[in-house]
Amino acid sequence: MSQCCCVSQDQVVSLTDTVKIELKYGQTGDFQCEIPSERVICYHQSPEPLSDVKQKMQQALNSPLELPPLNLAIVPGDKITILVDPQAPEAGAIIDAVWAYLLKCGISIEDLTILQAAVDSEGGVSELQNSVSDELQQQANWVVHNPESQDDLGYLGTSTGGERIYLSRHLLEADFILPIEKVGYDPLIGYAGGGSSLYPGFSSMEAIVRSRGQSHRELTPSDSRPLRQLIDEVGWMLGLQYSLQVIPAGGQQAADIIFGSLEAAFRKGKELLDRVWRVEPEYKAEMILVAIESGPAGHQWNQLGSVLETARNLVTQDGRVVLLTQIDADFGEGMQLLASCHEPLDAIKPLRDKLPLDLVAATQLALAGDWALVCLLSQADSDRVEDLFIIPLEDEAEIRRLLQTDETVTVIASAQHTYGQLKQD
């Protein structure tokens, strides 16, 4: 369970009391400080990770939600495809546990395909393969989907909206498909998971480009969105039944794993996600201090998208957003476009016209830069960071100096997983 320390107006707080803050960031960063309690509006901490992923998987696989046991759904000779979300934490340990179960069901390893999406981070694909057992590394069929290869695609059907849907042949030709997905907040579709890794990620490049768009600031994660509806329809057309939905903890760990029908597992996953990762203070803070950790897909500028949306929701106008990261990645096309502008909002229309891969992060950065003062601790070049309308921070000492004011503060650990809004009456 996550922990959130919030201070309300009717609480009596001693002026000598302090809140001890500890924030992991990047791959190795560990920031610690103390802030007077009367200044802390909210301190949201990460949920506790699972102590034994293998044991949790055994329990989950033996008791699927709203479906019979998995051994009744597969038979020896079935072609099995495990579909892996690049954002899913503990994916290696989960795959090992699934294979141990499949082996007992008489499945041959030659009939097992592990299907991955190409990721931006260096080594992201090979890292997963290196994290599983030697048997799986050497004998399973490992496939990285290429959305630009027509030979890798097949026609699934036409959606109710008239869109022709193409998917990886490794999905269309499988007898049984098992998605392993992270349940998370997504600026475009509300909630990621529940089949969202399937489409458009394992479709054509045309579908991937077509799905890019702006986040909907006026919508909450549970509000209906056209792309989410299309994802649900694609899952139904493909006949997805079972799924593994993973709730993230801090870093690259998992807080919970749910197995069962796609709909039931996703429904429970969203409930658990809201319980541990939704941040809802009563008031906006004058400063937001957020930490961003490296995830299964690496430590990239793209991680800033949802983080900055949360920050804008929770910080006062002209307040400060302080980001703790170890990002040292090249700018994508969207970031380069933002860096070429005179004012943050000048980038909005060109971003919408070009639809770059980092559209969401670049857009959120432009909006945040117009709303508040954004400060960033990273390993990126300071001059280039300034081009993004961000104040670069050199070290943790600068952050401590920023905190030596009388400003109210909200602190968020592992902010890449959160969704923030003011508490609703």
C-alpha positions as CSV (number, residue, x, y, z in Angstrom):
1,M,0.0,0.0,0.0
2,S,1.3,3.5,-0.8
3,Q,1.5,6.1,1.9
4,C,0.4,9.7,1.5
5,C,1.0,12.2,4.3
6,C,-1.3,15.1,3.9
7,V,-1.7,18.2,6.1
8,S,-5.2,19.7,6.3
9,Q,-6.1,23.1,7.7
10,D,-7.8,21.8,10.8
11,Q,-4.7,19.8,11.8
12,V,-2.5,21.2,14.6
13,V,1.1,20.8,13.6
14,S,4.1,21.6,15.8
15,L,6.5,24.1,14.2
16,T,9.4,21.8,15.2
17,D,7.9,18.7,13.5
18,T,9.5,17.7,10.2
19,V,8.7,15.2,7.5
20,K,11.6,12.9,6.5
21,I,11.7,12.6,2.7
22,E,13.5,9.9,0.8
23,L,13.2,9.7,-3.0
24,K,14.8,7.2,-5.3
25,Y,15.4,8.6,-8.8
26,G,17.0,7.4,-12.0
27,Q,18.9,4.2,-11.6
28,T,21.0,5.0,-8.5
29,G,19.8,8.4,-7.2
30,D,18.7,8.6,-3.5
31,F,17.7,12.1,-2.3
32,Q,17.0,12.6,1.4
33,C,15.9,15.7,3.3
34,E,13.6,17.0,6.0
35,I,10.8,19.5,5.4
36,P,8.8,21.2,8.2
37,S,5.4,19.5,8.5
38,E,3.4,22.7,8.2
39,R,4.7,23.2,4.7
40,V,4.0,19.7,3.4
41,I,0.6,19.4,1.7
42,C,1.2,15.8,0.6
43,Y,4.0,13.3,0.6
44,H,3.0,10.4,-1.7
45,Q,5.2,7.3,-1.4
46,S,5.5,4.1,-3.5
47,P,3.6,1.0,-2.5
48,E,5.6,-1.9,-1.0
49,P,6.9,-4.3,-3.7
50,L,6.0,-8.0,-3.8
51,S,8.4,-10.0,-1.6
52,D,8.2,-13.1,-3.7
53,V,7.1,-12.8,-7.3
54,K,7.3,-16.5,-7.9
55,Q,5.0,-17.4,-5.1
56,K,2.5,-14.6,-6.2
57,M,2.5,-16.0,-9.7
58,Q,1.8,-19.6,-8.5
59,Q,-1.2,-18.3,-6.5
60,A,-2.4,-16.2,-9.5
61,L,-2.1,-18.9,-12.1
62,N,-3.9,-21.4,-10.0
63,S,-6.9,-19.0,-9.3
64,P,-7.7,-17.0,-12.4
65,L,-10.5,-14.3,-12.1
66,E,-13.8,-15.2,-13.8
67,L,-12.2,-18.0,-16.0
68,P,-11.5,-21.7,-15.4
69,P,-7.9,-22.9,-14.6
70,L,-5.5,-22.3,-17.5
71,N,-4.8,-26.0,-17.9
72,L,-8.3,-26.4,-19.2
73,A,-7.8,-23.8,-21.9
74,I,-4.6,-25.2,-23.5
75,V,-3.5,-28.7,-24.8
76,P,-0.1,-30.1,-25.9
77,G,0.6,-29.0,-29.4
78,D,-0.9,-25.5,-29.0
79,K,1.1,-22.6,-30.3
80,I,1.5,-20.2,-27.4
81,T,2.4,-16.5,-27.8
82,I,3.3,-14.5,-24.7
83,L,2.9,-10.8,-25.5
84,V,5.2,-8.6,-23.4
85,D,4.5,-5.0,-22.6
86,P,7.9,-3.2,-22.5
87,Q,6.7,-1.2,-19.5
88,A,5.7,-4.3,-17.4
89,P,7.8,-4.7,-14.3
90,E,9.2,-8.1,-13.2
91,A,8.4,-9.4,-16.7
92,G,11.4,-11.9,-16.6
93,A,10.3,-13.5,-13.4
94,I,6.7,-13.6,-14.6
95,I,7.6,-15.3,-17.9
96,D,9.7,-17.9,-16.0
97,A,6.6,-18.7,-13.8
98,V,4.3,-18.9,-16.8
99,W,6.7,-21.3,-18.5
100,A,6.9,-23.5,-15.5
101,Y,3.1,-23.8,-15.5
102,L,2.9,-24.4,-19.3
103,L,5.5,-27.1,-19.0
104,K,3.3,-29.0,-16.5
105,C,0.5,-28.7,-19.1
106,G,2.6,-30.5,-21.7
107,I,3.5,-27.5,-23.8
108,S,6.7,-27.9,-25.8
109,I,9.2,-25.0,-25.7
110,E,9.4,-25.1,-29.5
111,D,5.7,-24.0,-29.5
112,L,6.4,-21.0,-27.3
113,T,6.9,-17.5,-28.8
114,I,7.8,-14.5,-26.7
115,L,6.7,-11.4,-28.6
116,Q,8.2,-8.1,-27.8
117,A,7.7,-4.6,-29.1
118,A,10.8,-2.6,-30.2
119,V,11.7,-0.1,-27.5
120,D,13.6,3.2,-27.5
121,S,16.1,2.4,-24.8
122,E,19.3,0.7,-25.7
123,G,19.4,-3.0,-24.8
124,G,15.8,-2.9,-23.7
125,V,14.8,-5.9,-25.8
126,S,17.9,-8.0,-24.9
127,E,17.6,-7.2,-21.2
128,L,14.3,-9.1,-21.0
129,Q,15.7,-12.2,-22.7
130,N,18.7,-12.1,-20.4
131,S,16.4,-12.0,-17.3
132,V,14.8,-15.4,-17.9
133,S,16.0,-18.9,-17.4
134,D,18.7,-20.4,-19.7
135,E,16.2,-22.8,-21.2
136,L,13.9,-20.0,-22.3
137,Q,16.8,-17.8,-23.5
138,Q,18.2,-20.6,-25.7
139,Q,15.1,-22.6,-26.9
140,A,12.0,-20.3,-26.9
141,N,11.2,-18.4,-30.1
142,W,12.0,-14.7,-29.4
143,V,10.5,-12.2,-31.8
144,V,10.8,-8.4,-31.9
145,H,7.8,-7.0,-33.8
146,N,8.7,-4.8,-36.8
147,P,5.7,-2.5,-37.6
148,E,7.3,-1.5,-40.9
149,S,7.5,-5.0,-42.2
150,Q,4.4,-6.0,-44.2
151,D,5.6,-9.7,-44.1
152,D,5.2,-9.6,-40.3
153,L,1.6,-8.4,-40.4
154,G,-1.7,-10.1,-41.1
155,Y,-5.3,-8.8,-41.5
156,L,-7.5,-9.2,-38.4
157,G,-10.7,-7.5,-39.5
158,T,-12.4,-4.1,-39.8
159,S,-13.5,-2.2,-36.8
160,T,-17.0,-0.8,-36.4
161,G,-15.5,2.6,-37.3
162,G,-14.3,1.2,-40.6
163,E,-10.6,0.9,-39.8
164,R,-8.8,-2.1,-41.2
165,I,-6.8,-3.7,-38.4
166,Y,-3.5,-5.4,-39.0
167,L,-1.6,-7.3,-36.3
168,S,1.6,-9.4,-36.0
169,R,1.2,-12.8,-37.5
170,H,2.6,-14.3,-34.3
171,L,-0.7,-13.2,-32.7
172,L,-3.0,-14.2,-35.6
173,E,-1.5,-17.6,-35.9
174,A,-1.3,-18.5,-32.2
175,D,-3.7,-20.9,-30.6
176,F,-3.4,-19.1,-27.2
177,I,-2.2,-15.6,-26.4
178,L,-1.2,-14.3,-23.0
179,P,-0.5,-10.6,-22.6
180,I,1.7,-9.5,-19.7
181,E,1.0,-5.8,-19.2
182,K,1.6,-2.9,-16.8
183,V,-1.5,-1.3,-15.5
184,G,-0.9,2.5,-15.5
185,Y,-2.2,5.9,-16.2
186,D,-1.9,7.1,-19.8
187,P,-2.5,10.7,-21.0
188,L,-4.0,9.4,-24.3
189,I,-6.2,6.4,-23.3
190,G,-6.8,7.0,-19.6
191,Y,-5.6,3.6,-18.3
192,A,-2.9,1.5,-19.9
193,G,-3.3,-2.3,-19.7
194,G,-6.3,-4.4,-20.6
195,G,-4.9,-5.1,-24.1
196,S,-3.4,-1.6,-24.7
197,S,0.0,-3.1,-25.4
198,L,-1.6,-5.2,-28.2
199,Y,-2.7,-2.2,-30.3
200,P,-1.3,-0.2,-31.9
201,G,2.1,-1.5,-30.7
202,F,1.9,-4.8,-32.5
203,S,0.2,-3.4,-35.6
204,S,1.5,-1.4,-38.5
205,M,3.6,1.8,-38.4
206,E,0.6,3.6,-40.0
207,A,-1.6,2.5,-37.1
208,I,1.1,3.7,-34.6
209,V,1.4,7.1,-36.2
210,R,-2.4,7.4,-36.4
211,S,-2.8,6.8,-32.7
212,R,-0.6,9.6,-31.6
213,G,-2.4,12.6,-30.2
214,Q,-2.7,15.1,-27.5
215,S,-3.6,14.3,-23.9
216,H,-7.1,15.3,-22.8
217,R,-6.6,17.6,-19.8
218,E,-10.3,17.9,-19.1
219,L,-10.7,14.1,-18.9
220,T,-10.0,11.8,-15.9
221,P,-8.5,8.3,-16.5
222,S,-11.9,6.7,-16.3
223,D,-13.5,8.9,-18.9
224,S,-14.3,7.3,-22.3
225,R,-11.8,7.9,-25.2
226,P,-12.0,6.7,-28.8
227,L,-8.6,5.1,-28.9
228,R,-9.3,3.1,-25.7
229,Q,-12.6,1.9,-27.3
230,L,-10.7,0.8,-30.4
231,I,-8.2,-1.1,-28.3
232,D,-11.0,-2.9,-26.5
233,E,-12.6,-3.8,-29.8
234,V,-9.3,-5.2,-31.2
235,G,-8.9,-7.4,-28.1
236,W,-12.4,-8.7,-28.7
237,M,-11.8,-9.3,-32.4
238,L,-8.7,-11.3,-31.6
239,G,-10.5,-13.3,-29.0
240,L,-8.3,-12.5,-26.0
241,Q,-9.4,-14.3,-22.9
242,Y,-6.7,-14.6,-20.2
243,S,-4.3,-11.8,-19.2
244,L,-1.7,-10.9,-16.6
245,Q,-2.0,-7.4,-15.3
246,V,0.9,-6.0,-13.3
247,I,0.6,-3.1,-10.8
248,P,4.0,-1.3,-10.5
249,A,5.8,-0.5,-7.3
250,G,8.8,1.8,-7.1
251,G,11.7,1.3,-9.6
252,Q,11.3,-1.8,-11.7
253,Q,9.4,-3.8,-9.1
254,A,5.8,-5.0,-8.9
255,A,3.3,-4.3,-6.2
256,D,0.7,-6.8,-7.3
257,I,-0.1,-9.2,-10.2
258,I,-3.6,-10.2,-11.3
259,F,-4.4,-13.1,-13.6
260,G,-7.8,-13.9,-15.2
261,S,-10.1,-12.8,-17.9
262,L,-8.9,-9.7,-19.7
263,E,-11.9,-7.7,-18.5
264,A,-11.9,-8.8,-14.9
265,A,-8.1,-8.6,-14.4
266,F,-8.0,-5.1,-15.9
267,R,-11.0,-4.0,-13.8
268,K,-9.3,-5.1,-10.6
269,G,-6.0,-3.7,-11.8
270,K,-7.5,-0.2,-12.2
271,E,-9.0,-0.4,-8.7
272,L,-5.6,-1.3,-7.2
273,L,-3.8,1.3,-9.3
274,D,-6.1,4.0,-8.0
275,R,-5.6,2.8,-4.5
276,V,-1.8,3.1,-4.5
277,W,-0.9,5.6,-7.2
278,R,-3.6,8.2,-7.4
279,V,-2.5,11.4,-5.7
280,E,-5.3,13.7,-4.4
281,P,-4.3,16.5,-2.0
282,E,-6.9,19.0,-0.9
283,Y,-4.9,22.0,-2.0
284,K,-2.4,23.0,-4.7
285,A,1.2,23.5,-3.5
286,E,3.6,26.3,-4.4
287,M,6.3,23.7,-5.1
288,I,6.1,20.1,-6.4
289,L,9.1,17.9,-5.8
290,V,8.9,14.8,-7.9
291,A,11.2,11.8,-8.4
292,I,11.3,9.8,-11.6
293,E,12.9,6.3,-11.6
294,S,14.3,4.3,-14.4
295,G,11.7,1.7,-15.6
296,P,11.8,-1.6,-17.6
297,A,11.9,0.4,-20.8
298,G,14.7,2.7,-19.6
299,H,15.0,6.3,-18.4
300,Q,13.8,8.6,-21.1
301,W,12.4,12.0,-21.8
302,N,9.1,10.2,-22.6
303,Q,8.7,9.5,-18.9
304,L,8.0,13.2,-18.3
305,G,4.6,13.2,-20.0
306,S,2.3,11.9,-17.3
307,V,4.6,13.4,-14.6
308,L,4.2,16.9,-15.9
309,E,0.5,16.5,-16.3
310,T,0.3,15.5,-12.6
311,A,2.6,18.4,-11.6
312,R,0.4,21.0,-13.5
313,N,-2.7,19.7,-11.8
314,L,-1.2,20.1,-8.3
315,V,1.0,23.2,-8.5
316,T,-0.1,26.8,-8.3
317,Q,0.3,29.0,-11.3
318,D,3.9,30.4,-11.4
319,G,4.9,27.9,-8.8
320,R,7.8,25.5,-9.1
321,V,8.1,22.0,-10.4
322,V,11.3,20.3,-9.3
323,L,12.1,17.1,-11.2
324,L,14.7,14.6,-9.9
325,T,16.0,12.4,-12.7
326,Q,19.2,10.9,-14.1
327,I,18.1,11.3,-17.7
328,D,21.0,11.5,-20.2
329,A,19.2,10.7,-23.5
330,D,19.1,12.4,-26.8
331,F,16.2,14.7,-27.6
332,G,13.5,13.2,-29.8
333,E,11.9,15.1,-32.7
334,G,9.3,16.7,-30.4
335,M,11.9,17.9,-27.9
336,Q,14.0,19.3,-30.7
337,L,11.0,21.2,-32.0
338,L,10.3,22.6,-28.6
339,A,14.0,23.7,-28.2
340,S,13.8,25.7,-31.4
341,C,10.8,27.8,-30.2
342,H,11.0,31.3,-28.6
343,E,8.2,30.5,-26.1
344,P,6.9,27.2,-24.8
345,L,3.4,27.5,-26.3
346,D,4.8,28.3,-29.7
347,A,5.6,24.5,-30.0
348,I,2.0,23.3,-29.6
349,K,0.7,23.7,-33.2
350,P,3.9,22.4,-34.8
351,L,3.8,19.4,-32.5
352,R,0.2,18.6,-33.5
353,D,1.1,18.9,-37.1
354,K,4.2,16.7,-37.1
355,L,3.0,14.1,-34.5
356,P,6.5,13.0,-33.4
357,L,7.1,9.9,-31.2
358,D,7.7,12.1,-28.2
359,L,4.6,14.2,-28.8
360,V,3.0,13.8,-25.4
361,A,6.2,14.5,-23.4
362,A,7.1,17.5,-25.5
363,T,3.5,18.9,-25.3
364,Q,3.3,18.4,-21.6
365,L,6.7,20.1,-21.2
366,A,5.6,23.1,-23.2
367,L,2.4,23.4,-21.2
368,A,4.2,23.0,-17.9
369,G,6.8,25.6,-18.9
370,D,4.1,28.1,-19.6
371,W,2.3,27.3,-16.3
372,A,5.1,27.1,-13.8
373,L,8.9,27.3,-13.3
374,V,10.3,23.9,-14.2
375,C,13.7,22.9,-12.6
376,L,15.4,19.6,-13.6
377,L,18.2,17.5,-12.1
378,S,19.5,15.3,-14.8
379,Q,22.7,14.2,-16.5
380,A,21.8,16.0,-19.7
381,D,23.8,19.0,-21.0
382,S,22.7,22.1,-19.1
383,D,22.6,24.3,-22.2
384,R,20.3,21.9,-24.0
385,V,18.1,21.6,-21.0
386,E,17.7,25.4,-20.9
387,D,16.5,25.3,-24.5
388,L,13.5,23.3,-23.3
389,F,12.5,26.3,-21.0
390,I,13.8,24.4,-18.0
391,I,16.2,25.5,-15.3
392,P,19.0,22.9,-15.0
393,L,20.1,21.8,-11.5
394,E,23.6,20.7,-11.0
395,D,23.3,18.6,-7.9
396,E,21.1,17.7,-4.9
397,A,22.5,20.6,-2.9
398,E,20.6,23.0,-5.3
399,I,17.4,21.1,-4.5
400,R,18.0,21.5,-0.8
401,R,18.5,25.3,-1.3
402,L,15.2,25.5,-3.2
403,L,13.5,23.8,-0.3
404,Q,14.8,26.4,2.2
405,T,11.9,28.7,1.7
406,D,8.4,29.0,3.3
407,E,6.6,27.6,0.2
408,T,4.1,24.8,0.6
409,V,5.3,21.5,-0.9
410,T,3.8,18.3,-2.4
411,V,6.3,15.5,-2.7
412,I,5.8,12.5,-5.0
413,A,7.9,9.4,-5.2
414,S,8.1,7.3,-8.5
415,A,6.0,10.0,-10.1
416,Q,6.1,8.3,-13.5
417,H,3.3,6.0,-12.1
418,T,1.0,8.6,-10.7
419,Y,-2.1,10.5,-11.7
420,G,-2.7,13.7,-9.7
421,Q,-5.7,15.9,-9.2
422,L,-7.2,17.9,-6.4
423,K,-9.5,15.9,-4.1
424,Q,-13.1,16.1,-5.3
425,D,-16.0,16.9,-2.9
